[in-house]
Amino acid sequence: MTTEMQQNNEEKKPTNELSTLIKDVLDYGDLLLIANKGIGKTNALQVLAREFEKLPDTRLIVFEDFPKWCLEFSNESIPYLVIHDSDVRETNHVLNGEDYFLVHERDYAVLRGSEIQQALKENKNLIFVSEIQDIERQAFLIYSVVQYFYRRAYLRAYKNYEKLERIIFVIEESQNVFDSSTISKKIFNRLRKIFSVARNLDLHFVLCSQRLQDLNTKIRGRTRLLLGCVSLDDYELKISRLLRHSKHRVEITTLERGKFLYPPLDKIFSFPKFVRVGKPQEWRPTEKPQPQEKDFDRSSYPKTRPQAKASKLRNILSLVRFYLWTSKTDRTKTSEPETCQVCGQVLTDSNRDTIDRNLCRTCSSDHAHEEGLGEF
């Protein structure tokens, strides 16, 4: 029982120590973690990310190009989404109607737009696992997601929304995105602009790299530094001058694994080993339910509009036929036989005169003699 209490106290102790670091980073804006390989950069980032995740009104967005966070950090509260190499393409100024998430007039386009938007809307926290092989296309993917949140935050600020929504971007291998050769290109000028004003919109970047000089000066100069055991080359060129007033100036090159120096407070923080909670969870888009076919009685099923029109037309035709038939029957019943106008004899085809159809042949010849036509 005593051992369990000691373990719980040890687990809570780093959280309390890191609270001052978390608060200072959020007040300033951004954090850049620098250390050699094998010093525990990813472990420190995961511990910090877990602390950020616990904060109210805070969303966590992680970018990685190696499947580590998705296996060690992902769970039901922060699933991961795989971005394939073919999802970010190079465009040639010819755009069509494909499902884009973000597209510019030149260079690159991010596909699967509806899926990415659905993932960002349905999940508070999300991990992007990138399989992209090109550095510039990887940088454009990160820029597209950052641009999405930047526009949301800008509109919230423009409409004077009071509700706080803090976004934390955790970017592994940040030199691929904020390298001088990448960030200086015209297409990534917007990303540099967003980074400059991100703190005003509650957008925070937590970056990680092996060398401080690999990142652009305009980026690293706007971040708080968290330094582990650094390389001698980086120490001689950059870090020694930054730590000239620190009491840990010499110690920085021999720090143990899991220990990092935070120069603003001139304090060394120890990060415990990160322990995963839950199982990895991959996010997949929800499919729309297909309508199921059901057996039903068509006689009881309501008629559609075309069926109703056809039925009404058939009824009208039936009424017309019935009217014509009844009128013909009445005429045959009420009509009297035709008779000769002189003698009153019933006229038939055999005795009807061919010239005067109202007389019989006998009366027609007598009538002709009386008129003097017989002489001719």
C-alpha positions as CSV (number, residue, x, y, z in Angstrom):
1,M,0.0,0.0,0.0
2,T,2.8,2.4,0.9
3,T,4.6,1.5,-2.4
4,E,1.5,2.4,-4.4
5,M,1.1,5.7,-2.6
6,Q,4.8,6.6,-3.3
7,Q,4.3,5.7,-7.0
8,N,1.2,7.9,-7.2
9,N,3.1,10.8,-5.5
10,E,5.9,10.4,-8.0
11,E,3.4,10.5,-10.9
12,K,1.8,13.7,-9.5
13,K,5.0,15.4,-8.7
14,P,6.2,16.0,-12.3
15,T,2.7,17.3,-13.2
16,N,3.0,20.0,-10.5
17,E,6.5,20.9,-11.5
18,L,5.6,21.1,-15.2
19,S,2.6,23.4,-14.5
20,T,4.9,26.4,-14.2
21,L,6.6,25.5,-17.5
22,I,3.2,25.0,-19.2
23,K,1.9,28.4,-17.9
24,D,5.0,30.2,-19.0
25,V,5.0,28.7,-22.5
26,L,1.3,29.6,-23.0
27,D,1.9,33.2,-21.7
28,Y,4.8,33.6,-24.1
29,G,3.4,31.7,-27.1
30,D,5.6,28.9,-28.4
31,L,8.2,26.3,-27.3
32,L,11.2,24.9,-29.1
33,L,12.8,21.7,-27.8
34,I,16.5,21.1,-28.8
35,A,18.5,17.9,-28.0
36,N,20.5,15.2,-29.5
37,K,19.2,11.8,-30.5
38,G,18.4,9.4,-27.7
39,I,18.0,12.2,-25.1
40,G,14.2,11.8,-24.8
41,K,12.8,14.6,-27.0
42,T,9.7,12.6,-28.0
43,N,9.1,11.4,-24.5
44,A,9.3,15.0,-23.2
45,L,6.9,16.1,-25.9
46,Q,4.5,13.4,-25.1
47,V,4.5,14.3,-21.4
48,L,4.0,18.0,-22.3
49,A,1.2,17.1,-24.7
50,R,-0.6,15.2,-22.0
51,E,-0.4,18.2,-19.8
52,F,-1.7,20.4,-22.6
53,E,-4.5,18.0,-23.3
54,K,-5.8,18.3,-19.7
55,L,-6.3,22.0,-20.0
56,P,-9.8,23.3,-20.5
57,D,-10.8,24.7,-23.9
58,T,-7.6,23.4,-25.5
59,R,-7.2,21.3,-28.6
60,L,-4.1,19.3,-29.4
61,I,-3.0,18.7,-33.0
62,V,0.1,16.5,-33.5
63,F,2.1,16.1,-36.8
64,E,4.5,13.2,-37.2
65,D,6.2,11.4,-40.1
66,F,7.1,8.3,-38.2
67,P,4.5,6.0,-36.6
68,K,5.4,6.6,-32.9
69,W,2.8,8.9,-31.6
70,C,0.0,6.9,-33.2
71,L,1.2,3.8,-31.3
72,E,2.3,5.3,-28.0
73,F,0.1,8.3,-27.5
74,S,-3.1,7.7,-29.4
75,N,-6.3,6.6,-27.7
76,E,-10.0,7.2,-27.9
77,S,-9.6,10.9,-26.9
78,I,-7.0,11.5,-29.5
79,P,-7.2,9.3,-32.6
80,Y,-4.8,9.4,-35.5
81,L,-5.4,10.0,-39.2
82,V,-3.1,8.6,-41.9
83,I,-2.1,11.0,-44.7
84,H,-0.8,9.0,-47.7
85,D,1.9,10.2,-50.0
86,S,-0.6,10.6,-52.9
87,D,-2.8,12.9,-50.8
88,V,-0.6,15.9,-51.4
89,R,0.1,16.6,-55.0
90,E,2.0,19.1,-57.0
91,T,-0.3,21.1,-59.2
92,N,0.4,22.5,-62.7
93,H,-1.9,25.5,-62.7
94,V,-4.8,23.3,-63.9
95,L,-7.5,22.7,-61.4
96,N,-10.5,20.4,-61.7
97,G,-13.4,19.6,-59.5
98,E,-11.7,17.1,-57.2
99,D,-12.3,16.9,-53.5
100,Y,-9.7,19.4,-52.3
101,F,-9.1,20.4,-48.6
102,L,-6.8,23.3,-49.6
103,V,-5.4,24.3,-53.0
104,H,-3.3,27.2,-54.1
105,E,-2.7,28.6,-57.6
106,R,0.7,27.0,-57.8
107,D,2.8,24.1,-56.5
108,Y,0.7,21.9,-54.2
109,A,-2.8,20.7,-53.3
110,V,-4.1,18.7,-50.4
111,L,-6.7,16.1,-51.3
112,R,-9.3,14.2,-49.2
113,G,-10.7,17.6,-48.1
114,S,-14.1,16.3,-46.9
115,E,-12.4,13.6,-44.8
116,I,-9.9,16.0,-43.2
117,Q,-12.6,18.5,-42.4
118,Q,-14.8,15.8,-40.9
119,A,-11.9,14.5,-38.8
120,L,-11.2,18.0,-37.5
121,K,-14.9,18.6,-36.7
122,E,-15.6,15.3,-35.0
123,N,-12.4,15.1,-32.9
124,K,-11.2,17.6,-30.3
125,N,-7.6,16.2,-30.5
126,L,-6.0,14.6,-33.5
127,I,-2.7,13.1,-34.7
128,F,-1.7,13.4,-38.4
129,V,0.5,10.5,-39.4
130,S,2.2,11.5,-42.6
131,E,3.6,9.1,-45.2
132,I,4.7,11.9,-47.4
133,Q,8.2,11.5,-48.7
134,D,8.9,15.0,-49.9
135,I,9.8,17.7,-47.4
136,E,8.0,20.5,-49.1
137,R,4.8,18.6,-49.5
138,Q,5.0,17.6,-45.9
139,A,5.4,21.3,-45.0
140,F,2.4,22.2,-47.1
141,L,0.2,19.6,-45.4
142,I,1.1,21.2,-42.0
143,Y,0.5,24.7,-43.4
144,S,-2.9,23.7,-44.7
145,V,-4.1,22.4,-41.3
146,V,-2.6,25.5,-39.5
147,Q,-4.3,27.7,-42.1
148,Y,-7.7,26.0,-41.3
149,F,-7.4,26.9,-37.6
150,Y,-6.0,30.3,-38.3
151,R,-9.0,31.3,-40.4
152,R,-11.4,30.0,-37.6
153,A,-9.5,31.9,-34.9
154,Y,-9.4,35.0,-37.1
155,L,-13.1,35.0,-37.7
156,R,-13.8,34.4,-34.0
157,A,-11.7,37.4,-33.1
158,Y,-13.2,39.5,-35.8
159,K,-16.7,38.7,-34.5
160,N,-15.6,39.3,-30.9
161,Y,-16.4,35.8,-29.6
162,E,-15.6,35.6,-25.9
163,K,-15.3,31.8,-25.7
164,L,-11.7,30.7,-25.5
165,E,-10.4,28.0,-27.9
166,R,-6.6,27.4,-27.5
167,I,-4.9,25.3,-30.2
168,I,-1.6,23.5,-29.5
169,F,0.4,22.3,-32.6
170,V,3.0,19.7,-31.8
171,I,5.4,19.2,-34.7
172,E,8.0,16.5,-34.7
173,E,11.2,17.2,-36.8
174,S,10.3,20.8,-37.1
175,Q,13.4,21.6,-39.2
176,N,11.5,20.0,-42.2
177,V,8.9,22.7,-41.9
178,F,10.7,25.8,-40.6
179,D,14.1,25.2,-42.3
180,S,15.6,28.3,-43.9
181,S,15.5,26.8,-47.4
182,T,11.8,25.9,-47.0
183,I,10.3,28.8,-45.1
184,S,12.0,31.4,-47.3
185,K,10.1,30.2,-50.4
186,K,7.3,32.4,-51.6
187,I,4.6,29.8,-51.1
188,F,5.4,29.5,-47.3
189,N,5.4,33.2,-46.6
190,R,1.9,32.8,-45.3
191,L,3.0,30.2,-42.9
192,R,5.7,32.6,-41.6
193,K,3.0,35.3,-41.2
194,I,0.7,33.0,-39.3
195,F,3.5,32.0,-37.0
196,S,4.2,35.7,-36.3
197,V,0.6,36.5,-35.2
198,A,-0.4,33.1,-33.9
199,R,-0.1,34.0,-30.2
200,N,-2.6,36.8,-30.6
201,L,-5.2,34.2,-31.8
202,D,-4.4,31.6,-29.1
203,L,-2.5,29.4,-31.6
204,H,0.7,27.8,-30.0
205,F,3.5,25.8,-31.6
206,V,5.5,23.2,-29.7
207,L,8.5,22.4,-31.9
208,C,11.3,19.8,-31.7
209,S,14.6,19.5,-33.5
210,Q,18.2,18.2,-33.0
211,R,20.0,21.4,-33.9
212,L,19.0,25.0,-33.1
213,Q,20.8,26.4,-36.2
214,D,18.7,24.1,-38.5
215,L,15.6,26.4,-38.0
216,N,15.1,29.8,-39.5
217,T,16.1,32.7,-37.3
218,K,12.7,34.3,-37.7
219,I,11.2,31.1,-36.2
220,R,13.5,30.2,-33.4
221,G,13.8,33.8,-32.2
222,R,10.1,33.9,-31.3
223,T,10.1,30.7,-29.2
224,R,11.0,29.7,-25.7
225,L,13.8,27.2,-25.6
226,L,13.9,23.9,-23.8
227,L,17.4,22.4,-24.1
228,G,18.6,18.9,-23.5
229,C,22.1,17.5,-24.1
230,V,23.1,19.3,-27.3
231,S,25.9,18.7,-29.8
232,L,29.2,20.5,-29.4
233,D,28.8,22.1,-32.8
234,D,25.5,23.6,-31.9
235,Y,26.8,24.6,-28.5
236,E,29.8,26.5,-29.9
237,L,27.9,28.3,-32.6
238,K,24.6,29.2,-30.9
239,I,23.8,27.9,-27.4
240,S,26.9,29.0,-25.6
241,R,26.1,32.7,-26.2
242,L,22.5,32.2,-25.3
243,L,23.5,30.6,-21.9
244,R,26.4,33.0,-21.1
245,H,24.5,34.2,-17.9
246,S,23.1,30.7,-16.9
247,K,24.6,28.7,-14.1
248,H,24.0,25.6,-16.2
249,R,26.1,26.8,-19.1
250,V,28.7,24.0,-18.9
251,E,26.3,21.3,-17.7
252,I,24.1,21.6,-20.8
253,T,26.5,19.4,-22.8
254,T,26.3,16.5,-20.2
255,L,22.7,16.5,-19.2
256,E,21.2,13.0,-18.6
257,R,18.4,11.5,-20.6
258,G,15.1,13.0,-19.7
259,K,16.5,16.2,-18.2
260,F,16.1,19.6,-20.0
261,L,17.1,23.1,-19.2
262,Y,14.5,25.9,-19.4
263,P,16.6,29.1,-19.8
264,P,13.9,31.7,-19.0
265,L,13.6,30.2,-15.5
266,D,17.2,28.9,-15.6
267,K,15.8,25.6,-14.2
268,I,16.3,22.0,-15.1
269,F,13.1,19.9,-15.5
270,S,13.1,16.1,-15.3
271,F,10.5,14.4,-17.5
272,P,9.2,10.9,-16.4
273,K,8.8,8.1,-18.8
274,F,5.5,8.5,-20.7
275,V,3.0,5.8,-20.1
276,R,0.3,5.2,-22.7
277,V,-3.3,5.1,-21.6
278,G,-5.7,3.1,-23.7
279,K,-5.3,1.5,-27.1
280,P,-4.4,3.2,-30.3
281,Q,-7.4,4.5,-32.2
282,E,-7.4,5.2,-35.9
283,W,-10.1,7.6,-37.2
284,R,-12.0,6.6,-40.2
285,P,-14.8,8.6,-41.9
286,T,-18.3,7.4,-41.1
287,E,-20.2,6.0,-44.0
288,K,-23.7,7.2,-44.8
289,P,-26.3,4.5,-44.1
290,Q,-27.8,3.0,-47.2
291,P,-31.6,2.7,-47.4
292,Q,-32.8,-0.8,-46.9
293,E,-35.3,-2.4,-49.3
294,K,-38.5,-3.5,-47.7
295,D,-41.4,-5.6,-48.9
296,F,-44.6,-3.7,-49.0
297,D,-48.1,-3.9,-50.5
298,R,-48.2,-1.5,-53.5
299,S,-52.0,-1.1,-53.2
300,S,-51.6,0.4,-49.7
301,Y,-48.5,2.4,-50.7
302,P,-49.4,6.0,-51.5
303,K,-49.3,6.8,-55.2
304,T,-46.6,9.0,-56.6
305,R,-47.5,12.1,-58.6
306,P,-46.9,10.5,-62.1
307,Q,-49.0,7.5,-61.1
308,A,-51.8,9.8,-59.8
309,K,-51.9,11.7,-63.1
310,A,-52.1,8.6,-65.2
311,S,-54.9,7.2,-63.1
312,K,-56.9,10.5,-63.4
313,L,-56.4,10.5,-67.2
314,R,-57.7,6.9,-67.4
315,N,-60.8,7.9,-65.5
316,I,-61.5,10.8,-67.8
317,L,-61.1,8.6,-70.9
318,S,-63.5,6.0,-69.4
319,L,-66.1,8.7,-68.8
320,V,-65.8,10.0,-72.4
321,R,-66.3,6.5,-73.8
322,F,-69.3,5.9,-71.6
323,Y,-70.9,9.2,-72.7
324,L,-70.3,8.5,-76.4
325,W,-71.8,5.0,-76.1
326,T,-74.9,6.2,-74.2
327,S,-75.6,9.1,-76.7
328,K,-75.4,6.7,-79.6
329,T,-77.8,4.2,-78.0
330,D,-80.3,7.0,-77.3
331,R,-80.3,8.2,-80.9
332,T,-81.0,4.7,-82.2
333,K,-83.9,4.3,-79.8
334,T,-85.6,7.7,-80.3
335,S,-85.1,8.1,-84.1
336,E,-88.2,7.3,-86.4
337,P,-87.9,5.7,-89.9
338,E,-87.8,8.1,-92.9
339,T,-90.9,8.2,-95.1
340,C,-91.8,9.7,-98.5
341,Q,-92.9,13.2,-98.3
342,V,-95.8,12.6,-100.8
343,C,-97.2,9.1,-100.1
344,G,-95.8,8.5,-96.7
345,Q,-94.2,5.2,-97.7
346,V,-91.2,4.1,-95.6
347,L,-88.1,4.8,-97.6
348,T,-85.5,2.1,-98.0
349,D,-82.5,1.7,-100.2
350,S,-84.5,-0.2,-102.7
351,N,-87.4,2.2,-103.2
352,R,-85.6,5.6,-102.4
353,D,-85.2,7.8,-105.4
354,T,-81.6,8.4,-106.4
355,I,-82.1,12.0,-107.2
356,D,-84.5,13.2,-104.6
357,R,-83.7,11.3,-101.5
358,N,-86.9,12.5,-99.7
359,L,-89.2,10.8,-102.2
360,C,-89.8,7.2,-103.4
361,R,-89.3,6.3,-107.0
362,T,-93.0,6.3,-107.9
363,C,-93.8,9.7,-106.4
364,S,-90.6,11.1,-108.0
365,S,-91.7,10.1,-111.6
366,D,-95.2,11.5,-111.1
367,H,-93.9,14.7,-109.7
368,A,-91.6,15.0,-112.7
369,H,-94.6,14.7,-115.2
370,E,-96.6,17.3,-113.3
371,E,-93.8,19.8,-113.6
372,G,-93.5,19.1,-117.4
373,L,-90.2,17.4,-117.2
374,G,-91.4,14.3,-118.9
375,E,-91.2,15.8,-122.4
376,F,-87.6,15.9,-122.2
